[in-house]
């Protein structure tokens, strides 16, 4: 109990998550009279970062930075406009489709919401869309980042849970398509019950140019996934190739990246990588301390005493992770909760790959849910909207997300079928 109190006090006072986890570990060791283990903490911290899978993190972050610098979003938007821009509510569909294409490159929900909010919300409002609806569509589309491959959240889960990252990438494809369909249905029904502007037809001469210009960035995730699926490359090697492709496209094709930009890009990647790996190291030590005292086993026993149904267990996991996600960023939630709860999932006979999809989806809901919801704050600031007004507009999309999550929990084949075909 003392550990829990110390953890939440440190969290609510604004202490960085890394230090909060280290503090929680030290308090736990003191509370359990295990102070003799303190001298082993540096070894555990260092050892937790010796996994090869961690190499994929800076590489895929580099891809995102290069593509951000290269201005991919506006080009993807033009490509999406070719396909869905002329329908009723066409710009909303363009927003969603652009998010889906950008998700496969950026891989971070907060980064995607930030980029797309600055681009899409003013554009939609200018075309006659309600500001709250415009922001809600943008936030909903931003939630696709961590589920559509290649996903940073899946890489981190794979590292923490010791699962193959290639299988996790493939596992997110069908759930991602289901969620996109759910969001598209919300837009369609909104158009049925409320008047949405009709998109403008594109001049025929622009179609070929916009498709070629906009879909070129889309070749990057396609190459990544195909190379991983065919066994030609590991996820880490695919990340390196994707980085080179992103750099060459920005340098030689779009001419939006220069060699002088690399210093700033590498510095940003280094800082973000250090933050994430620091979190992973601290969470691994925290999990090690809890495992030493048998806390995961006790949690398994407690959950088993509450329910014997795997589905009910997954619903409990959804609820727990969504609540945590209201206060913590997705990556932090993933790193903290997976080492503790994964043994229980395995005990219920849940495939770890399927569980990775489940827990990734659950962390996303908290991003756009009060009282903290970092994604919510980003869209609020950009659109200059009050929190509850924006949250109300987001509710239909959260309902679609919730229904999709229940379907995915009830039908594990949505996560496991494609990875099974690739084995």
N, C-alpha and C positions, 0 to 999 in steps of 0.2 A: 504493500500500500504506500509506503514511504517513497518507493521508486516511482510509482505512478504520479503521486503528488508532485515530486521534484520535476518529473518529465513535463507535466502540463504547466507548472509554474514557470519553468524555463521557456517553454514554448510561447506562453501568453505574454511574457515580458519581452519577447522579441529576440531572444538569444538565437543565433544561427543554428540550423538543424544539426549540423555536424557537432557543435559543442553541446547541444541538448542531448544528443545520443551518447556522447562520451560521458557527460555528467550523469545521465541515467545509468550507464554501465557502472560508474564508480559508486554511486549511491546503492545500487543493487548489490554489488560485491561487499560493501560495508554492511548493508542490512542483513545479508545472508552469512556474514562472518567468513567471507572468502577473500579477505584482503591479501592473502599470499599469492593470489592470481594477478595482482596489479602489475607485478614485474614482467608478466607475460604479455601485457597489452601491446607493447610496441611490436613484438613478433607477430601477434595476431593481426594488427593493423597492416603490417607489411605483407604478410602472407595472403591476406584477402585480395590483394591487388596483383597477384601473380598469375591470374587466369588469362589465357590467350584471347578469350572473347571480349575482354575490355578494350582491345586494340580497335575494335569496330566502332567504338563510341566517338573518338576524335575524328575518325575518317568520315563517318556519316554526318557529324556536325560540320565538317569542312564542306561537304556537298551542299548542305543547307545554306551556309554562309556565302559560298560562291554563287549559288543560284539566286539568293537574295540580292547580292551585289549586282548580279547580272540582269535584274529586273524581270524575272520570269513571270511574275504574277499577271502583269498587264498583257503579256503575250499569251498566257494560258487563257485569260479572260476572252481575248479575241477569238481564240480557237473554240472555246466553249460557246461563244455567241453564234458561231456558224451552225452548231448542232441544235441548240434549244432557244436561241435568242428571239425567234419570231413568234413563239407561243404566247398566250395570255399569261401574264406574270413571268414573261421570258427572262427578265433580268434576275429574278429570284432563282430560276433554274440555272442561269449562267453563274450566279454566285455559288450555288451548291456544286455544280460541275467543276468550276475552277478550283474550289476548295478540295474536291476529290482528287484532281490532278496534282495540285500543289502538295496535298497531304503525303503523296508518295515520295516527295523530295524533302520537304521541311521536317516532317516527322514529329513535330512538337505542337501541341494544341495551343499553348499560350503564344508561341511565336507566330503561328498561323493566324490566330484571331487578331493579333496585333497588326500584322501586315495587311490582312484582308479588310479590317475595319477602316483603316486609313484610305483604302482604295474603293471599296464597294459601298459603304454606307453613304458617303456624299453623292456617289454616282446614282444610287437608287433613289435617294431623296430628290435629287435634281430631276429624275424621270417621273416623279409623281408618286413614289411609294411612301407609305407611312414610315416615319423614322424608327419607331419601336420594332415594326415588322422587319425592316431592313437590318437592324442590329441583331435581331433574333436569328434571322436566316444566316447571317455572317457567323454568329457564335455557334450555331448548330453545325455549319460546315466545318468550322475549326475543330470540332470534336472528332473529325475523321482522321486527323493527323496521326495519332498514336495507334490506330488499328489497321490502316492501309499500309502495306509494306512498301519500302523498308521502313520499319518503325523503331524509333529510339527506345520507346518504352518496352518493346518486345526484346530488344538487345539487352536492356538492363534486367528484365525478368529472366532471360536466358542465363545471364551471368550469375544472378543471385540464386536461381533455382537449379543451376547446373543442367539446363535443358538445351538441345540443339537450336541455335538461333535460326537456321534455315527452315526448320519445321515450323517455328513460331511465325516467321514471316508469311509462309504459305497459309498457315491456319487463320490469319486475319483477313484473307481475301473475301470469302463468302460472307462472314459476319459484316464486313465493311459494305458489301453490296446490299445486304439486307437493310442496313441502317440508312444508306443513301436512298433506297426505295421508300423507306418510312418517311424520311424528311421530304422527299418529292411528293408523297401523298399529302402531307400537311400543306405544302404549297398549293397543290391542286385543289384541296378542299377549301383553303382560304380563298382561292379564286372563285370557287363556286358560291360561297356565302358572302364574300366581300368583293368589291370591284377592284381588280388589279390591272395596271396598265398593260397594254398589249405591246410586245416587242416590235421593233422596226425591222423590216426586211433589209438584208445586206445587199449592197450592189454586187452583182455577180463577179465583177473584176477583182473584188477584195477577197473572195472566198479562198482561192488557191494560195494567195500570199499569206493570209492569216493562219490558214491551216499549217502551212510549211513552217512559218515563223513561230507559231504557238505550240505546235506539237513536237518541235525539236527537243525541248526540255523533257517531254514525256518519254523520249527514248532512253533516258538515264535509268529510271526505275525498271523499265522493261528489260534492259540489258542486265541489270542487277538480278532481277528475279529469274530470268531465263538461265543465266550463268550458274546461279545457286541450284535451281531445279535440275539442270542437266549435270550437275556435279563437276562443272568445269572449274569453279572457284569456291572458296570458302566465303562466308559473309564478310570477313575482314578484307580479303583480296578484292571482292566485289566493291567494297567501300572505297578502296584505293583507286580502282578503275573508274568508278563513278566520279570521284574527285577530279581525276585527270580530264574526263569528258566534260564536266561542268566548267572547268577552267578553260579548256580549249574552245568550248562554245561561246563563253563570255568574252574571251580574248580575240578569237578569230572571226566568229560569225556576228555576234551582236556588237562587239567592240565596246562593251560596257565595263570590262575589267582590264586593268593594266597591271604590269609587274609591280608598280608602286603600291597597289592596293593590298598586295599579299601580306605585308607586315601587319597591317591592321586586322586583316582576316585571320591570320595565324594567332595573333594575340587574343582575339575574341574566342577562338576555338580552344586555346590553351587555358584561358580562365574558366570557361564553361566546363571543360573536361576535368580540370582540377576540382571544381565544385562537386561534380557528379561522383568522381572517383573517391573524393573525400567522404561523401555521404555513404557510398558503398562500403568503404573501409570501416567507418564508425558503426554502421548498421550491422556489419558482419561481426564486429566485436561484441555489440549488444546482444545479437543472436547467440553468439558463442557463450556469453555469460549466462543467458537464460537457459540454453541447452545443458550447460554444466549442472544446473540446479533442477533440470527436468521440467522446466516450465512448458515447453511445447507438448510434452506428453500429458501434463496436467490439463492443458487446454483441450487436447483431443478427448480426454476422458470427460471433461465438462460438457463439451459440445455433444458427445455421444449420449450423455445423460439427458440432454435437452431434446435431441431428435436422433432418429436412426435413419432418416431419409436423406439421401444425397441431394435431392432437389431443395429440401428445406434448409440443408446446410449451405447450399449456394445462395439461397435467399438471405440467410444470415450474413454471409460474406458480403453480398451486395450492400446490405444495410450498414454493416460495420465500415466498409471501405468508403461508401458515399459520405458518411458522417466525418470520417477522417479527412476526406478530400475537400470538405468545406473549410478546413483550416490549413491543410498542407498542400503543396504542389504535388502533382501526380507522381513524379519520380521519387519524391521523399516518401509518399505513402507506400509505393511499391517496395522500396528498399526496407522500410520498417516492418511491413506486415507479412511479406512473403516468407521469410525464414521461420516465422512463428506459426503461420496458419497452413503452410503447404503440407506438413506432416499429417495434419488432420484431413486435408483433402485426399491425400493418398490413402489414408485409412478408410475413407468412405468409397474408395474405388474410383475416384475421379482421375482421369488422365491428366498429368501435369501440363501437357500442351493445351488441352481444353481449359484447364484452370488458368493458364496464362492469359488466354483471351478473356475469360470471365473477369479476372481481377483488373486487367487493363481497361475494360469497359467501365467497371465500377469507379475507377479513379477519375474518369472523365466527367461524370455527373457532378461531382463536387466542385469542379472547375467553374461551373456556371450557376452555382447555388449559393444563396446567402448563408451565413453572414460575411464570409470572406470572399470565396469564389474569384480567384485572380482573373479568369477569363471574363467574368461579369464586369469586373472593375475596368478592364481594358476597353471593353465596348462602351461602358458607361462614360468613360472619360472622352473617348473619341466622338461619341454621338451627343454628349452633353445631356444625358437622360438620367432621371432619378432611378435608383436601384429597383424599387418594387414595380415601377412602370415597365422597365425592361424585363424583369423576371416574369411578369404576367404574360408578356408577349412571347417569352421563351417556353411557357408551360406546354403548349401543344407539341413542340419539338421534343421536350423532355418526356412527354407521354409516349410519343413514337419511339424514343430511345428506350424507355422502360419496357415497352411491349417487345421491342427487338431483343433486349437483354434477357427477358424471360424466355422467349423462343430459343435463343442461343443456349440458355441453360438447360432447357428441356430437350433440345436436339443436339447432342454433342457432335453428331456427324457433320454439322455445319462447320465446326472447327477442325475435325479430324479426317474428313473424307479426302481432301486434297493432299495433306501431308502423307496419308496412307498410300495414295497413288504414286507418290514420288519415291517411296522406299523400295 
